[in-house]
């Protein structure tokens, strides 16, 4: 008698058209950006051991990857102009100073 392996359904990516771009979603992304920036602040890392540093680095990379995918899904439901505005709003909500932003940075396509 053979044991059957449980079958897991693969979770598919949500359809780009099904991901609305709302003020709440932009605010959530900005909060995540601030969280990752705080964790990535290496000024206090000298107090941490190598294992902790590697763990933090892996966590930040994983979270950034998920954040990029989320922003890409949002951009998929927007026109180019609205995507540019959404990126600007995300950066502003995350506390970036407007004088540090450039049009080229905003218009540059997201890297996946």
Secondary structure, DSSP 8 states (H G I E B T S, - for coil): ---------------GGG----HHHHHHHHHHHHHHHHHH-GGGGGGS-HHHHHHHHHHHHHHHHHHHHHHHHHHHTS-HHHHHHHHHHHHHHTT--GGG--HHHHHS----
